[in-house]
Amino acid sequence: MDKFNAPLFERLVEHAAGGHASLHVPGHKSGQGIDPAARPYYESLLRLDLTEITGLDDLHHPEEVILQAQQLAAECFGADETFFLINGSTVGNLAMIMSVCRRGDLLLVQRDVHKSVIHGLMLAGARAVFLNPEIDSETGMALGVRAETVRTALQKYPEAKGLLITRPGYYGGANALELIVQMLHEQGKPLMVDEAHGAHFGFHPALPKSALQCGADVVVQSTHKLLTAMTMGAMLHVQGELVDRKELKRYLTMLQSSSPSYPLMASLDLSRRQMHTEGMELLEQGIRIIDGFLEKMNQVDRFELLEPGANQGIQRDPFKVIIKDAQGRMSGFELKDALEARGCFVELADPQAVLLVFSLASTELDAGRIVEALKAIAEQAPQGTASSIAAAGESSTGRTASYAALTGMSEPVSFDEPMARQKGTAQVPLNDAIGMLSAEMIVPYPPGIPVLCPGERITAEIVDYLKQLIHMGGRIHGLIQGEQPMLAVVITPKEL
Ligand SMILES: Cc1ncc(COP(=O)(O)O)c(C=O)c1O
């Protein structure tokens, strides 16, 4: 197989060019039947929107072009085997957890995970011990789990089936993994990595090593996020023998559609070919554009770059740029609104900053537009030194100190869904909730780390932390806010 080929894409194009009569699904018949208003946008793409007919293989039993495309992807990303995902990293996380955990099994899980990880634990009926990540003292942002925390957890819970982490974090920090891998492998346990935001890692010396390069056993990547596949296109990579691949395949078959989108799968094939053949050059070009942007941004002294973890030796993804108002007069949300009003749409905002996501596809033009928008905002926005964020009591150090008060890891939390469904829920004032089980995921922003998961015991420490955040005016998803903040708690039928 030749890395310059994109076997799945090429076969689709070949079939579409054949001018065959379509006597199979999909019903739009290569775009013939679509709404005329959609034609200018969809027409060419729908010619490739085919199905499992002769010559186009089958995602669930790949033997021809899909198998070849997946094998090329494994070679490109450094896996023993790669599976194409058509429901994003979401389905990869679900399958990864379900293939490793049976009902009641215990998994070590980094606390700041995407909700699909929690859903995977629920579907598996597993138990989790949540490991708190290290927090950056300046920004309050999460930096990944320390090797020391993993060591302690492995000693305390030798029965754990493995460890699941998120790397990089949403804000681009990528902690070192080698020691963590070594500790797990000494005990024959797998490291599972949600690398949704890191499909480009390892392709350029300025980027962190990929999780596979660090020795992880199963890795999920959203190829659509930082690379160029279509939205929902993702990959699951496996290496070594610590994870049962038959089980992985079984769950992927259960969880993924039996009619996967061919344009979507072909976009994975194309994205792989791009990285395989010119990844380094394209990333280099992207990094040059970002460097140029940062240089110009530095001249607008109103705005400051945040680099959480940079002083603690955490490597950062250069494609994630965090900007805040150095005078503290505009919150991240206000800055986001001001940028949008000038035609620049950002990935996310939090009380202190906005996150810009660049990629190998970013252009000088895009970078120039955001510089111009920042300059215009700097000229028009109120000047001064008083910090509206500090005025609201949201000092990042205060936030960090209180978060650090939370312990290094949780007690085991059960995600037994059928059991949970037999229970009711009730809303109780914060103080009364101490000692009860939370019925909701409670996530303060920032740092966007769930302090409570459904089924997790509510401690006095956590209630204190939530009260501090409320006092500071923080946003807390899952909390019922009002004059008397309430938490939804689990009630057994007897107590109802
Ligand atoms: C860390 C992380 N994992 C998993 C996902 C889910 O990925 P997808 O949208 O590809 O399903 C996301 C989505 O934002 C994410 O941020």
The ligand as an ORCA input file, in Angstrom:
! r2SCAN-3c Opt
* xyz 0 1
  C     -11.708     15.947     25.501
  C     -12.824     15.538     24.589
  N     -13.087     14.241     24.410
  C     -14.061     13.812     23.607
  C     -14.858     14.701     22.929
  C     -15.925     14.192     22.033
  O     -15.431     14.271     20.735
  P     -16.357     14.234     19.448
  O     -16.998     15.584     19.358
  O     -15.379     13.973     18.349
  O     -17.330     13.142     19.623
  C     -14.633     16.083     23.080
  C     -15.482     17.052     22.385
  O     -15.423     18.223     22.563
  C     -13.590     16.516     23.926
  O     -13.332     17.821     24.112
*
